[in-house]
């Protein structure tokens, strides 16, 4: 009897998580897949007809927004890496006993609602806000210059809102590096740039890899920043899906777009993992 209990124990441990995934991931995904292949309208109802044309129609109608979302996601992710790596590096190697305090300060703004933070950025970037108005008054910017409604505003909002998703995994990877390894590189006459390129950066790659995965996917599918900080010329695919679901009640098109976005992101992630060399990254992480 004890042997049976020991054999079943791992399954009982995974059961709560498995049920959660079944109820809130697998079943909704199946329902959304079914919706994406249906025809009809909100008045007369929808019928499952294996209508694959929903996918081709969605791509034909909204490929511009899909491509724009991927471009914004890629640009924002690059900015995230450039900004997050120095922050994570400084905290990991120079934070000393105050590392936890610095991490807390980094996360402190994110105790406020995502939407409220984005609206705050809108107030900051308005034409008569605290950033543009003084610059216009002293003549550094023309009166017609504006940021809101431009790709720069949307990408800036995305970078701000998702910065911790990049900083934290990079920090964890850097924090695991033994300082003696860096000292050994310097003892072998490696200058700081060479030590960084040959020692620190390769050991930090698992964090960069995780940070990109945690950032690129939600950034590319985000709709709040483009809705609040953008305009009709910066519409992202997340806005289209939200509008099709909640405004137009076109559930088949919205579901089809959701699966198209998911498929494109998965292809991009696998291509990124293959280009970076996932096995090599995992080997480094395991050391």
PLY file of the C-alpha trace (Angstrom):
ply
format ascii 1.0
element vertex 287
property float x
property float y
property float z
element edge 286
property int vertex1
property int vertex2
end_header
0.00 0.00 0.00
2.83 2.39 0.87
4.46 1.62 -2.44
1.26 2.51 -4.32
1.02 5.78 -2.39
4.60 6.66 -3.29
3.93 5.94 -6.95
0.74 8.01 -6.99
2.15 10.91 -4.96
3.70 12.76 -7.95
0.39 12.55 -9.83
-1.54 13.95 -6.87
0.96 16.81 -6.62
0.53 17.73 -10.28
-3.26 17.29 -10.20
-4.20 20.84 -9.00
-1.99 22.47 -11.61
-3.23 20.09 -14.28
-6.87 20.82 -13.48
-6.17 24.55 -13.51
-4.57 24.32 -16.97
-7.43 22.15 -18.21
-10.14 24.54 -16.99
-8.50 27.86 -17.83
-6.27 27.01 -20.78
-7.13 23.82 -22.64
-10.93 24.16 -22.61
-10.91 27.87 -23.57
-8.43 27.12 -26.36
-10.66 24.36 -27.73
-13.69 26.65 -27.50
-11.82 29.43 -29.31
-10.66 27.00 -32.01
-14.27 25.95 -32.50
-15.35 29.61 -32.73
-12.71 30.35 -35.35
-14.30 27.78 -37.68
-17.89 28.96 -37.29
-20.15 31.13 -39.43
-23.04 33.39 -38.50
-23.70 36.54 -36.50
-24.61 37.62 -33.00
-28.34 37.87 -33.87
-28.87 34.53 -35.62
-26.17 32.64 -33.78
-23.04 30.86 -34.97
-22.81 27.43 -36.57
-19.74 25.19 -36.69
-19.03 24.67 -40.41
-15.24 24.16 -40.63
-15.11 27.59 -42.25
-11.33 27.86 -42.75
-11.85 30.98 -44.83
-12.10 32.91 -41.56
-8.32 32.61 -41.35
-7.59 33.78 -44.89
-10.10 36.62 -44.56
-8.53 37.70 -41.27
-5.04 37.73 -42.79
-6.22 39.63 -45.87
-8.00 42.25 -43.76
-5.54 42.74 -40.90
-2.08 41.71 -42.12
-0.92 45.34 -41.80
-1.75 45.46 -38.10
-0.16 42.03 -37.56
3.11 43.05 -39.21
3.09 46.37 -37.36
2.65 44.54 -34.04
5.60 42.27 -34.75
7.77 45.23 -35.73
6.79 47.17 -32.61
7.41 44.06 -30.53
10.87 43.50 -32.02
11.91 47.15 -31.66
10.60 47.35 -28.09
12.39 44.10 -27.17
15.70 45.45 -28.51
15.26 48.62 -26.45
14.39 46.48 -23.43
17.63 44.52 -23.74
19.69 47.71 -24.17
18.08 49.35 -21.12
17.69 46.30 -18.89
21.18 44.83 -19.18
23.05 47.78 -17.62
20.47 48.05 -14.83
20.64 44.32 -14.06
24.46 44.38 -14.35
24.81 47.26 -11.90
22.45 45.72 -9.35
24.08 42.28 -9.62
27.71 43.44 -9.34
27.52 46.76 -7.51
24.27 46.59 -5.56
25.95 45.12 -2.50
23.68 44.64 0.49
21.01 46.85 -1.10
20.23 44.59 -4.06
16.79 43.76 -2.71
16.06 47.45 -2.16
17.01 48.34 -5.73
14.87 45.53 -7.10
11.98 46.68 -4.95
12.35 50.25 -6.24
12.41 48.91 -9.79
9.16 47.04 -9.20
7.48 49.71 -7.06
5.69 51.53 -9.95
4.24 48.22 -11.04
2.15 47.97 -7.90
-0.08 50.46 -9.74
-2.52 49.26 -12.39
-1.10 48.70 -15.89
-3.82 50.89 -17.39
-3.32 53.73 -14.90
0.41 53.78 -15.56
-0.20 54.00 -19.29
-2.73 56.81 -18.84
-0.15 58.63 -16.71
2.30 58.43 -19.60
-0.37 59.94 -21.82
-0.63 62.92 -19.47
3.15 63.28 -19.45
3.44 63.18 -23.25
0.57 65.52 -24.12
1.46 68.68 -26.07
1.00 70.83 -22.96
2.50 68.27 -20.60
5.61 68.64 -18.42
7.92 67.31 -21.14
6.92 69.02 -24.37
5.52 72.32 -23.09
8.80 73.66 -21.57
10.77 72.59 -24.66
8.30 74.41 -26.91
8.35 77.53 -24.76
12.14 77.84 -25.01
12.06 77.16 -28.73
13.77 73.77 -28.83
10.66 72.24 -30.40
8.15 73.68 -32.82
4.57 74.27 -31.69
3.35 71.58 -34.08
5.63 68.88 -32.66
3.85 66.06 -30.84
4.61 62.56 -29.57
1.19 61.11 -28.80
-0.29 59.12 -31.66
3.13 58.19 -33.06
5.00 54.87 -33.09
7.56 56.40 -30.71
4.89 56.94 -28.05
3.54 53.39 -28.39
6.97 51.76 -28.34
8.04 53.97 -25.43
4.99 52.89 -23.45
5.66 49.24 -24.24
9.29 49.53 -23.12
8.31 51.22 -19.86
5.53 48.80 -19.00
7.51 45.62 -19.69
10.97 46.64 -18.46
10.93 44.43 -15.31
10.16 41.39 -17.46
13.60 41.86 -19.01
15.55 43.14 -16.00
14.66 40.35 -13.58
15.72 37.30 -15.64
18.95 39.02 -16.72
19.64 39.97 -13.10
19.11 36.35 -11.97
21.58 35.12 -14.61
24.19 37.76 -13.75
23.77 37.25 -10.01
24.73 33.58 -10.43
28.09 34.45 -12.01
30.96 33.72 -9.66
33.04 36.93 -9.31
36.16 34.78 -9.30
35.50 33.89 -12.94
35.63 37.56 -13.89
38.74 38.07 -11.75
40.39 35.10 -13.50
39.72 36.70 -16.87
41.36 39.91 -15.70
44.31 37.95 -14.29
44.76 36.57 -17.82
45.15 40.19 -19.05
41.65 40.52 -20.46
40.53 44.15 -20.50
37.01 44.95 -19.17
35.47 44.87 -22.65
37.00 41.48 -23.45
36.01 40.05 -20.06
32.46 41.23 -20.65
32.30 39.81 -24.18
34.01 36.50 -23.45
32.84 35.74 -19.92
29.92 37.81 -18.64
27.78 37.99 -21.78
27.84 34.24 -22.55
26.95 33.44 -18.94
24.12 36.00 -19.05
22.58 34.57 -22.23
20.07 32.35 -20.36
18.69 35.49 -18.73
18.53 37.34 -22.04
16.82 34.35 -23.63
14.22 34.18 -20.86
13.74 37.95 -20.90
13.05 38.00 -24.62
10.49 35.21 -24.26
8.79 37.01 -21.36
8.77 40.36 -23.17
8.31 39.83 -26.90
5.11 37.78 -26.64
3.08 40.14 -24.42
4.54 43.24 -26.10
3.51 42.06 -29.58
-0.02 41.20 -28.46
-0.56 44.26 -26.25
-3.41 46.62 -27.03
-3.50 49.01 -24.06
-0.45 51.07 -25.05
-1.50 51.45 -28.68
-5.04 52.31 -27.57
-4.01 54.94 -25.03
-0.82 56.35 -26.55
-1.37 55.68 -30.25
-3.72 56.61 -33.06
-5.40 54.94 -36.00
-2.04 54.78 -37.76
-0.45 52.78 -34.91
-3.19 50.18 -34.42
-1.82 46.84 -33.24
-3.32 43.40 -33.71
-4.35 43.24 -30.05
-6.62 46.23 -30.59
-8.21 44.53 -33.59
-8.88 41.34 -31.63
-10.32 43.30 -28.72
-12.59 45.29 -31.02
-13.78 42.20 -32.89
-14.63 40.44 -29.63
-16.12 43.23 -27.54
-17.30 45.85 -30.04
-18.24 44.09 -33.27
-19.11 40.71 -31.66
-17.38 39.01 -34.61
-16.18 36.06 -32.57
-14.99 33.86 -35.49
-12.71 36.57 -36.87
-11.40 37.46 -33.42
-10.67 33.80 -32.65
-8.99 33.27 -36.01
-6.80 36.34 -35.46
-5.88 35.07 -31.99
-4.70 31.74 -33.39
-2.85 33.43 -36.24
-1.03 35.68 -33.77
-0.21 32.73 -31.53
1.13 30.71 -34.48
3.28 33.59 -35.72
4.71 34.20 -32.25
5.47 30.50 -31.77
7.29 30.37 -35.11
9.25 33.47 -34.14
10.15 32.04 -30.73
11.34 28.73 -32.17
13.37 30.55 -34.83
14.92 32.77 -32.15
15.69 29.76 -29.95
17.30 27.93 -32.86
19.36 30.95 -33.90
20.55 31.54 -30.35
21.25 27.87 -29.75
18.90 26.76 -26.99
20.98 23.71 -26.05
24.10 25.83 -25.59
22.13 28.34 -23.52
20.72 25.59 -21.30
24.19 24.11 -20.84
25.45 27.48 -19.66
22.44 27.85 -17.35
23.09 24.43 -15.82
26.67 25.22 -14.85
0 1
1 2
2 3
3 4
4 5
5 6
6 7
7 8
8 9
9 10
10 11
11 12
12 13
13 14
14 15
15 16
16 17
17 18
18 19
19 20
20 21
21 22
22 23
23 24
24 25
25 26
26 27
27 28
28 29
29 30
30 31
31 32
32 33
33 34
34 35
35 36
36 37
37 38
38 39
39 40
40 41
41 42
42 43
43 44
44 45
45 46
46 47
47 48
48 49
49 50
50 51
51 52
52 53
53 54
54 55
55 56
56 57
57 58
58 59
59 60
60 61
61 62
62 63
63 64
64 65
65 66
66 67
67 68
68 69
69 70
70 71
71 72
72 73
73 74
74 75
75 76
76 77
77 78
78 79
79 80
80 81
81 82
82 83
83 84
84 85
85 86
86 87
87 88
88 89
89 90
90 91
91 92
92 93
93 94
94 95
95 96
96 97
97 98
98 99
99 100
100 101
101 102
102 103
103 104
104 105
105 106
106 107
107 108
108 109
109 110
110 111
111 112
112 113
113 114
114 115
115 116
116 117
117 118
118 119
119 120
120 121
121 122
122 123
123 124
124 125
125 126
126 127
127 128
128 129
129 130
130 131
131 132
132 133
133 134
134 135
135 136
136 137
137 138
138 139
139 140
140 141
141 142
142 143
143 144
144 145
145 146
146 147
147 148
148 149
149 150
150 151
151 152
152 153
153 154
154 155
155 156
156 157
157 158
158 159
159 160
160 161
161 162
162 163
163 164
164 165
165 166
166 167
167 168
168 169
169 170
170 171
171 172
172 173
173 174
174 175
175 176
176 177
177 178
178 179
179 180
180 181
181 182
182 183
183 184
184 185
185 186
186 187
187 188
188 189
189 190
190 191
191 192
192 193
193 194
194 195
195 196
196 197
197 198
198 199
199 200
200 201
201 202
202 203
203 204
204 205
205 206
206 207
207 208
208 209
209 210
210 211
211 212
212 213
213 214
214 215
215 216
216 217
217 218
218 219
219 220
220 221
221 222
222 223
223 224
224 225
225 226
226 227
227 228
228 229
229 230
230 231
231 232
232 233
233 234
234 235
235 236
236 237
237 238
238 239
239 240
240 241
241 242
242 243
243 244
244 245
245 246
246 247
247 248
248 249
249 250
250 251
251 252
252 253
253 254
254 255
255 256
256 257
257 258
258 259
259 260
260 261
261 262
262 263
263 264
264 265
265 266
266 267
267 268
268 269
269 270
270 271
271 272
272 273
273 274
274 275
275 276
276 277
277 278
278 279
279 280
280 281
281 282
282 283
283 284
284 285
285 286
